[in-house]
Amino acid sequence: MKKALVQAKHALELGEVPIGCVIVCGGKVVGRGYNRRNTKKTTLAHAEITAIDQASRRLGDWRLEGCTMYVTLEPCQMCSGAIVQSRIDRVVIGAMNPKAGCAGSILDILHMKEFNHQVETTIGVCGEECSDILQVFFKDLRERNRAEKAAKRAQAEEDALRDLVTGPSDNKGAK
């Protein structure tokens, strides 16, 4: 999980939601990834999807049987589906995601008997550290958003005051 946290910190450095993932097979890391959804401008750039793609390429097979995934945040529905499809044996989850998690929180895709593969899960490994990095990120994001709103409000008030004193500054109709 420590290696997954290193991946999460890479996402944090990019200003992304800090989620990291590594896939281990035979005692070796065969795939790693971190969230880059905003950087890459695609919803597919989740840590788990990147790690699964890398592991599949490295191992030369879409089946990742015998592999364990370590991920800092409970996978969403897309990633949980990819985990089942890739036949990963086990997923170790740092922190649960009560708003979007699909490994037990809002859905439990990894254990659905209707699928031809179920995934063993372990929850809470380095849970506090995984939760902390997310909490700090979202606290900072809320503070930045508040500061941006305050700056926009101050600029709007300044513009309105200037317009009162000097008249509107737009040049509509001017050629």
Secondary structure, 3 states (H helix, E strand, C coil): CHHHHHHHHHHHHCCCCCCEEEEEECCEEEEEEECCHHHHCCCCCCHHHHHHHHHHHHHCCCCCCCEEEEEEECCCHHHHHHHHHHCCCEEEEEECCCCCCCECCCCEHHHCCCCCCCCEEEECCCHHHHHHHHHHHHHHHHHHHHHHHHHHHHHHHHHHHHHHHHCCCCCCCCC
